[in-house]
Protein backbone atom coordinates (compact mmCIF):
# COMPACT_ATOMS: atom_id res chain seq x y z
CA UNK A 1 0.00 0.00 0.00
CA UNK A 2 1.55 3.24 -1.16
CA UNK A 3 2.05 6.03 1.32
CA UNK A 4 1.50 6.33 5.03
CA UNK A 5 -2.00 6.11 6.40
CA UNK A 6 -3.34 9.52 7.29
CA UNK A 7 -6.04 10.91 9.51
CA UNK A 8 -9.33 11.67 7.79
CA UNK A 9 -9.28 15.36 8.64
CA UNK A 10 -7.21 16.54 5.69
CA UNK A 11 -7.95 18.79 2.77
CA UNK A 12 -9.24 17.27 -0.46
CA UNK A 13 -9.42 18.79 -3.93
CA UNK A 14 -12.33 21.15 -4.48
CA UNK A 15 -15.03 19.65 -6.68
CA UNK A 16 -17.91 20.98 -8.67
CA UNK A 17 -20.95 19.19 -10.04
CA UNK A 18 -20.84 18.07 -13.65
CA UNK A 19 -21.92 20.82 -15.99
CA UNK A 20 -23.91 18.42 -18.12
CA UNK A 21 -26.88 16.54 -16.63
CA UNK A 22 -27.00 12.76 -16.58
CA UNK A 23 -29.08 11.04 -19.25
CA UNK A 24 -32.60 10.54 -17.93
CA UNK A 25 -32.59 6.90 -19.06
CA UNK A 26 -30.31 6.04 -16.14
CA UNK A 27 -32.82 6.70 -13.43
CA UNK A 28 -34.77 3.66 -12.22
CA UNK A 29 -35.97 5.22 -8.97
CA UNK A 30 -38.46 7.94 -8.11
CA UNK A 31 -35.75 10.62 -8.03
CA UNK A 32 -32.56 11.31 -9.95
CA UNK A 33 -30.01 10.84 -7.19
CA UNK A 34 -27.23 8.29 -7.91
CA UNK A 35 -28.17 4.62 -7.84
CA UNK A 36 -26.44 2.25 -5.43
CA UNK A 37 -25.15 -0.98 -6.98
CA UNK A 38 -24.28 -3.75 -4.53
CA UNK A 39 -20.89 -4.97 -5.75
CA UNK A 40 -21.18 -8.77 -5.62
CA UNK A 41 -23.87 -8.17 -3.00
CA UNK A 42 -23.12 -6.66 0.39
CA UNK A 43 -19.69 -8.23 0.11
CA UNK A 44 -18.27 -6.11 2.90
CA UNK A 45 -20.48 -8.08 5.30
CA UNK A 46 -21.05 -11.52 3.74
CA UNK A 47 -19.09 -13.81 1.37
CA UNK A 48 -19.48 -12.33 -2.10
CA UNK A 49 -21.83 -13.63 -4.77
CA UNK A 50 -24.08 -15.52 -2.38
CA UNK A 51 -27.83 -15.11 -2.11
CA UNK A 52 -27.36 -13.92 1.46
CA UNK A 53 -24.94 -11.21 0.33
CA UNK A 54 -27.49 -10.03 -2.25
CA UNK A 55 -30.36 -10.26 0.23
CA UNK A 56 -28.49 -8.17 2.80
CA UNK A 57 -27.63 -5.59 0.14
CA UNK A 58 -31.30 -5.19 -0.70
CA UNK A 59 -32.15 -4.81 2.99
CA UNK A 60 -29.51 -2.07 3.16
CA UNK A 61 -31.21 -0.17 0.35
CA UNK A 62 -29.29 -1.13 -2.80
CA UNK A 63 -31.06 -0.36 -6.07
CA UNK A 64 -29.20 -3.01 -8.08
CA UNK A 65 -27.38 -6.23 -7.20
CA UNK A 66 -24.37 -7.25 -9.28
CA UNK A 67 -23.69 -10.87 -10.24
CA UNK A 68 -20.50 -11.62 -12.15
CA UNK A 69 -21.41 -14.42 -14.57
CA UNK A 70 -19.38 -17.48 -15.58
CA UNK A 71 -20.48 -20.76 -17.14
CA UNK A 72 -20.66 -24.33 -15.87
CA UNK A 73 -19.73 -27.33 -18.00
CA UNK A 74 -23.39 -27.79 -18.85
CA UNK A 75 -23.78 -24.16 -19.89
CA UNK A 76 -25.57 -22.71 -16.87
CA UNK A 77 -24.65 -19.17 -15.79
CA UNK A 78 -23.60 -18.89 -12.15
CA UNK A 79 -22.44 -15.98 -10.01
CA UNK A 80 -18.70 -16.04 -9.27
CA UNK A 81 -16.12 -13.27 -9.49
CA UNK A 82 -13.88 -15.55 -11.54
CA UNK A 83 -14.22 -18.94 -13.19
CA UNK A 84 -11.32 -20.05 -10.96
CA UNK A 85 -13.10 -20.77 -7.67
CA UNK A 86 -10.52 -21.92 -5.11
CA UNK A 87 -10.55 -18.51 -3.44
CA UNK A 88 -14.33 -18.28 -3.11
CA UNK A 89 -15.42 -21.87 -2.42
CA UNK A 90 -14.24 -24.90 -0.45
CA UNK A 91 -13.35 -26.83 -3.61
CA UNK A 92 -9.64 -27.16 -2.68
CA UNK A 93 -10.64 -29.06 0.47
CA UNK A 94 -12.91 -31.49 -1.40
CA UNK A 95 -10.97 -34.69 -2.17
CA UNK A 96 -13.55 -35.86 -4.69
CA UNK A 97 -12.56 -32.93 -6.91
CA UNK A 98 -8.78 -33.02 -6.40
CA UNK A 99 -8.20 -34.32 -9.92
CA UNK A 100 -10.01 -31.32 -11.41
CA UNK A 101 -7.18 -28.97 -10.48
CA UNK A 102 -5.68 -27.53 -13.66
CA UNK A 103 -3.62 -24.72 -15.14
CA UNK A 104 -5.28 -22.69 -17.88
CA UNK A 105 -4.50 -19.53 -19.80
CA UNK A 106 -7.21 -16.96 -19.13
CA UNK A 107 -6.91 -13.71 -21.07
CA UNK A 108 -3.24 -14.42 -21.66
CA UNK A 109 -2.40 -15.23 -18.03
CA UNK A 110 -1.63 -18.70 -16.66
CA UNK A 111 -4.03 -19.51 -13.79
CA UNK A 112 -3.93 -22.64 -11.62
CA UNK A 113 -6.92 -23.90 -9.68
CA UNK A 114 -10.41 -25.24 -10.16
CA UNK A 115 -12.66 -23.81 -12.88
CA UNK A 116 -16.44 -23.59 -13.16
CA UNK A 117 -16.38 -24.86 -16.74
CA UNK A 118 -15.05 -28.20 -15.45
CA UNK A 119 -18.06 -28.73 -13.16
CA UNK A 120 -21.70 -29.39 -13.87
CA UNK A 121 -24.19 -27.24 -12.02
CA UNK A 122 -25.10 -30.21 -9.84
CA UNK A 123 -21.47 -30.61 -8.83
CA UNK A 124 -21.02 -26.89 -8.15
CA UNK A 125 -24.08 -26.96 -5.91
CA UNK A 126 -22.28 -29.37 -3.58
CA UNK A 127 -19.61 -26.72 -2.89
CA UNK A 128 -19.93 -24.02 -0.30
CA UNK A 129 -18.87 -20.38 -0.53
CA UNK A 130 -16.18 -18.78 1.61
CA UNK A 131 -14.86 -15.27 2.20
CA UNK A 132 -12.41 -14.17 -0.53
CA UNK A 133 -10.55 -11.69 1.73
CA UNK A 134 -10.35 -13.51 5.09
CA UNK A 135 -7.50 -11.39 6.48
CA UNK A 136 -9.32 -8.17 5.62
CA UNK A 137 -12.89 -9.16 6.46
CA UNK A 138 -12.38 -11.54 9.35
CA UNK A 139 -15.98 -11.30 10.53
CA UNK A 140 -17.21 -12.61 7.18
CA UNK A 141 -15.40 -15.91 7.72
CA UNK A 142 -18.07 -16.81 10.28
CA UNK A 143 -20.31 -17.47 7.27
CA UNK A 144 -17.87 -19.77 5.46
CA UNK A 145 -19.47 -23.04 4.44
CA UNK A 146 -23.07 -21.86 4.81
CA UNK A 147 -24.04 -20.74 1.31
CA UNK A 148 -24.17 -22.28 -2.16
CA UNK A 149 -23.04 -20.89 -5.50
CA UNK A 150 -26.18 -19.26 -6.96
CA UNK A 151 -27.34 -19.40 -10.57
CA UNK A 152 -28.20 -16.24 -12.47
CA UNK A 153 -31.84 -17.34 -12.41
CA UNK A 154 -31.74 -17.60 -8.62
CA UNK A 155 -30.35 -14.06 -8.41
CA UNK A 156 -33.20 -12.76 -10.58
CA UNK A 157 -35.74 -14.68 -8.48
CA UNK A 158 -34.31 -13.16 -5.30
CA UNK A 159 -34.42 -9.63 -6.71
CA UNK A 160 -38.07 -10.05 -7.64
CA UNK A 161 -39.11 -11.66 -4.36
CA UNK A 162 -37.31 -9.08 -2.24
CA UNK A 163 -38.56 -6.25 -4.42
CA UNK A 164 -42.19 -7.33 -4.06
CA UNK A 165 -41.76 -7.63 -0.29
CA UNK A 166 -40.45 -4.06 -0.13
CA UNK A 167 -42.67 -2.46 -2.73
CA UNK A 168 -39.79 -1.33 -4.93
CA UNK A 169 -37.93 -2.55 -7.99
CA UNK A 170 -34.57 -4.24 -7.46
CA UNK A 171 -32.44 -4.30 -10.58
CA UNK A 172 -29.78 -6.78 -11.67
CA UNK A 173 -26.46 -5.62 -13.11
CA UNK A 174 -24.72 -8.73 -14.53
CA UNK A 175 -21.13 -8.73 -15.76
CA UNK A 176 -19.94 -11.18 -18.38
CA UNK A 177 -16.55 -12.45 -17.21
CA UNK A 178 -13.87 -13.36 -19.75
CA UNK A 179 -16.27 -13.56 -22.72
CA UNK A 180 -13.53 -14.19 -25.32
CA UNK A 181 -12.17 -17.07 -23.25
CA UNK A 182 -15.57 -18.69 -22.71
CA UNK A 183 -16.40 -18.38 -26.40
CA UNK A 184 -13.07 -20.06 -27.23
CA UNK A 185 -14.02 -23.17 -25.22
CA UNK A 186 -17.51 -23.45 -26.70
CA UNK A 187 -19.36 -21.89 -23.77
CA UNK A 188 -20.24 -18.38 -24.94
CA UNK A 189 -21.91 -16.35 -22.21
CA UNK A 190 -24.11 -14.10 -24.30
CA UNK A 191 -26.59 -16.66 -25.64
CA UNK A 192 -27.58 -18.12 -22.24
CA UNK A 193 -27.61 -14.60 -20.77
CA UNK A 194 -30.11 -13.40 -23.36
CA UNK A 195 -32.15 -16.61 -22.98
CA UNK A 196 -32.46 -16.14 -19.22
CA UNK A 197 -33.48 -12.51 -19.62
CA UNK A 198 -36.06 -13.43 -22.27
CA UNK A 199 -37.57 -16.15 -20.09
CA UNK A 200 -37.95 -13.56 -17.35
CA UNK A 201 -39.34 -10.86 -19.68
CA UNK A 202 -36.37 -8.61 -18.95
CA UNK A 203 -35.38 -7.57 -22.45
CA UNK A 204 -36.89 -4.11 -22.80
CA UNK A 205 -35.38 -0.67 -22.60
CA UNK A 206 -37.03 0.01 -19.26
CA UNK A 207 -36.24 -3.40 -17.77
CA UNK A 208 -34.26 -3.10 -14.51
CA UNK A 209 -31.18 -4.67 -16.09
CA UNK A 210 -27.75 -3.34 -17.05
CA UNK A 211 -25.25 -5.68 -18.74
CA UNK A 212 -21.59 -4.77 -18.27
CA UNK A 213 -18.29 -6.06 -19.60
CA UNK A 214 -14.60 -5.15 -19.69
CA UNK A 215 -14.57 -6.35 -23.30
CA UNK A 216 -16.27 -4.48 -26.14
CA UNK A 217 -17.07 -6.99 -28.88
CA UNK A 218 -19.66 -8.86 -26.82
CA UNK A 219 -21.41 -5.63 -25.84
CA UNK A 220 -21.49 -4.53 -29.47
CA UNK A 221 -23.10 -7.84 -30.43
CA UNK A 222 -25.55 -7.69 -27.52
CA UNK A 223 -26.59 -4.23 -28.66
CA UNK A 224 -27.95 -5.85 -31.83
CA UNK A 225 -30.09 -8.47 -30.10
CA UNK A 226 -31.37 -7.00 -26.83
CA UNK A 227 -32.71 -3.61 -25.73
CA UNK A 228 -31.58 -3.52 -22.09
CA UNK A 229 -29.00 -0.96 -21.05
CA UNK A 230 -25.32 -1.79 -21.64
CA UNK A 231 -22.29 -0.43 -19.77
CA UNK A 232 -18.70 -0.50 -20.95
CA UNK A 233 -16.33 -1.11 -18.04
CA UNK A 234 -13.17 0.99 -18.03
CA UNK A 235 -10.12 0.17 -15.94
CA UNK A 236 -7.36 2.62 -15.09
CA UNK A 237 -4.76 0.50 -16.90
CA UNK A 238 -4.55 -2.09 -19.66
CA UNK A 239 -6.93 -2.65 -22.57
CA UNK A 240 -9.96 -4.82 -23.35
CA UNK A 241 -8.82 -8.38 -24.02
CA UNK A 242 -10.76 -8.51 -27.28
CA UNK A 243 -8.64 -5.53 -28.41
CA UNK A 244 -5.51 -7.54 -27.61
CA UNK A 245 -6.78 -10.45 -29.71
CA UNK A 246 -7.78 -8.17 -32.57
CA UNK A 247 -4.57 -6.12 -32.53
CA UNK A 248 -6.39 -2.95 -31.51
CA UNK A 249 -3.86 -0.81 -29.64
CA UNK A 250 -6.37 1.43 -27.84
CA UNK A 251 -6.26 1.30 -24.05
CA UNK A 252 -8.96 1.81 -21.43
CA UNK A 253 -7.62 5.32 -20.94
CA UNK A 254 -8.08 5.95 -24.65
CA UNK A 255 -11.69 4.85 -24.32
CA UNK A 256 -12.12 7.18 -21.36
CA UNK A 257 -11.05 10.17 -23.49
CA UNK A 258 -13.67 12.15 -25.44
CA UNK A 259 -13.09 10.30 -28.73
CA UNK A 260 -13.32 6.94 -26.98
CA UNK A 261 -16.50 7.90 -25.16
CA UNK A 262 -18.04 9.01 -28.45
CA UNK A 263 -17.22 5.56 -29.89
CA UNK A 264 -18.69 3.79 -26.84
CA UNK A 265 -21.90 5.81 -27.19
CA UNK A 266 -22.45 4.04 -30.51
CA UNK A 267 -23.28 0.75 -28.77
CA UNK A 268 -23.55 1.31 -25.01
CA UNK A 269 -25.64 3.43 -22.66
CA UNK A 270 -22.99 4.11 -20.07
CA UNK A 271 -19.57 3.42 -18.64
CA UNK A 272 -18.52 1.74 -15.42
CA UNK A 273 -15.29 3.56 -14.61
CA UNK A 274 -12.51 2.82 -12.19
CA UNK A 275 -12.54 5.61 -9.57
CA UNK A 276 -8.99 6.58 -10.52
CA UNK A 277 -10.19 7.62 -13.97
CA UNK A 278 -12.48 10.16 -12.28
CA UNK A 279 -10.33 11.36 -9.36
CA UNK A 280 -6.73 10.20 -9.78
CA UNK A 281 -4.31 9.59 -6.90
CA UNK A 282 -0.62 10.32 -6.62
CA UNK A 283 2.06 7.78 -5.67
CA UNK A 284 1.24 8.23 -1.97
CA UNK A 285 -2.44 7.57 -2.55
CA UNK A 286 -3.51 11.18 -2.11
CA UNK A 287 -6.23 12.62 -4.29
CA UNK A 288 -5.44 14.81 -7.28
CA UNK A 289 -7.76 17.13 -9.20
CA UNK A 290 -10.79 15.43 -10.81
CA UNK A 291 -10.72 14.67 -14.51
CA UNK A 292 -13.42 15.65 -16.98
CA UNK A 293 -14.61 12.07 -17.57
CA UNK A 294 -18.06 12.53 -15.99
CA UNK A 295 -18.71 15.72 -17.95
CA UNK A 296 -17.34 14.24 -21.19
CA UNK A 297 -19.46 11.09 -20.83
CA UNK A 298 -22.62 13.07 -20.09
CA UNK A 299 -22.06 15.10 -23.24
CA UNK A 300 -22.26 11.82 -25.16
CA UNK A 301 -25.47 10.93 -23.26
CA UNK A 302 -23.64 8.18 -21.37
CA UNK A 303 -24.39 7.40 -17.74
CA UNK A 304 -21.39 7.05 -15.41
CA UNK A 305 -21.14 4.46 -12.64
CA UNK A 306 -17.88 4.31 -10.66
CA UNK A 307 -16.21 1.35 -8.95
CA UNK A 308 -15.39 0.14 -6.35
CA UNK A 309 -16.21 1.90 -3.07
CA UNK A 310 -15.01 -0.04 -0.03
CA UNK A 311 -14.89 1.08 3.58
CA UNK A 312 -11.52 -0.36 4.64
CA UNK A 313 -8.51 1.98 4.79
CA UNK A 314 -6.45 0.06 2.26
CA UNK A 315 -9.05 0.68 -0.44
CA UNK A 316 -9.57 4.37 0.34
CA UNK A 317 -7.55 7.38 -0.81
CA UNK A 318 -4.94 8.38 1.77
CA UNK A 319 -7.02 11.51 2.42
CA UNK A 320 -9.84 9.44 3.94
CA UNK A 321 -7.95 6.78 5.89
CA UNK A 322 -8.39 6.71 9.67
CA UNK A 323 -5.53 5.37 11.77
CA UNK A 324 -2.82 3.00 10.59
CA UNK A 325 -4.64 -0.35 10.40
CA UNK A 326 -5.17 -1.09 6.70
CA UNK A 327 -8.17 -3.29 7.53
CA UNK A 328 -9.92 -0.74 9.76
CA UNK A 329 -12.80 1.35 8.45
CA UNK A 330 -11.92 4.77 7.14
CA UNK A 331 -14.05 7.78 6.26
CA UNK A 332 -15.97 6.30 3.34
CA UNK A 333 -18.71 8.89 3.90
CA UNK A 334 -16.28 11.60 2.80
CA UNK A 335 -15.33 9.61 -0.31
CA UNK A 336 -18.98 9.25 -1.32
CA UNK A 337 -19.57 12.96 -0.76
CA UNK A 338 -16.60 13.76 -3.01
CA UNK A 339 -17.73 11.52 -5.86
CA UNK A 340 -21.42 12.31 -5.57
CA UNK A 341 -20.44 15.96 -5.89
CA UNK A 342 -18.95 15.25 -9.31
CA UNK A 343 -22.33 14.25 -10.73
CA UNK A 344 -21.96 10.48 -10.79
CA UNK A 345 -25.05 8.50 -11.80
CA UNK A 346 -24.26 5.50 -9.62
CA UNK A 347 -21.69 3.72 -7.47
CA UNK A 348 -20.57 0.14 -7.09
CA UNK A 349 -19.92 -0.61 -3.44
CA UNK A 350 -19.17 -3.51 -1.11
CA UNK A 351 -20.95 -1.56 1.65
CA UNK A 352 -24.37 -0.50 0.27
CA UNK A 353 -25.54 0.90 3.59
CA UNK A 354 -22.78 3.51 3.55
CA UNK A 355 -23.63 4.61 0.00
CA UNK A 356 -27.33 4.86 0.83
CA UNK A 357 -26.59 6.89 3.97
CA UNK A 358 -24.35 9.31 2.09
CA UNK A 359 -26.92 9.67 -0.68
CA UNK A 360 -29.63 10.59 1.81
CA UNK A 361 -28.10 14.01 2.18
CA UNK A 362 -28.34 14.81 -1.53
CA UNK A 363 -31.22 16.94 -2.85
CA UNK A 364 -34.00 15.34 -4.87
CA UNK A 365 -34.87 16.81 -8.23
Secondary structure by P-SEA (a helix, b strand, c coil): cccccccccccccccccccccccccccccccccbbbbcccccccccccccaaaaaaaaaacccbbbbbccccccccccccccccccccccccccccccccccccccccccccccccccccaaaaaacccccccccccccccccccccccccaaaaaaaaaaaaaaacbbbbbbbbbcaaaaaaaacccaaaaaaaaaaaaccccccccbbbbccccaaaaaaaaccccbbbbbbccccccaaaaaacccccccccccaaaaaaaacccccccccccccbbbccccccccccaaaaaaaaacbbbbbccccccccccccccccccccccccaaaaaaaaaaaacccccccccaaaaaaaacccccc
